[in-house]
Amino acid sequence: MKPTIGRIVLFAFIAGNGEIIERPAIVVRTWEKYGVQLQVFTDGSNDNHLLAPAERDQPAVWRTSVIPADDHDKAQVGRWRWPPTEKLVSGTVESTTEGGA
């Protein structure tokens, strides 16, 4: 599935301890060959350790020319992926990844 303007995706940062942290992002522009432009929503000052000094304490930050993760079921630093979703099937909750569905 191709991303379109206004869609919500996940963007992955890497923390200083090597942990991958994902935050929601909205697609603001698409490029045919170079990925998408994103506004990534931060968790305020809680995410300062993930950001450049000029970006700290901002509610959202720009990420440009972001390409999709190789595997949409797994976060990749600096890339976007579809958020997982859940659906009820015969009384059981199943998780899926939107882009892979």
FENQUI-V752243 format. One record per backbone hydrogen bond with DSSP energy under -1.0 kcal/mol. CO is the residue of the C=O (numbers start at 1). NH is the residue of the N-H. E is the energy in kcal/mol with one decimal. If there is no record, write none. Layout:
CO NH E
CO NH E
//
This chain:
4 7 -2.0
7 27 -2.4
9 25 -2.6
10 81 -1.7
11 23 -2.3
12 78 -3.2
13 21 -2.2
15 18 -2.2
19 15 -3.1
21 13 -3.2
23 11 -2.7
24 41 -2.9
25 9 -2.7
26 39 -1.9
27 6 -3.0
29 37 -2.7
35 31 -2.9
36 66 -2.9
37 28 -2.5
37 29 -1.1
38 63 -2.0
39 26 -2.2
40 61 -2.3
43 46 -1.6
44 47 -1.8
45 48 -1.3
47 50 -2.3
48 51 -1.1
52 55 -1.9
55 58 -1.2
59 42 -1.9
61 40 -3.2
63 38 -3.1
66 36 -2.1
67 80 -1.6
71 74 -2.0
76 79 -2.0
79 12 -1.6
80 69 -2.8
81 10 -3.0
83 98 -1.4
85 96 -3.2
87 94 -3.0
89 92 -1.9
92 89 -3.4
94 87 -2.3
96 85 -3.4
97 100 -1.0
98 101 -1.2
//
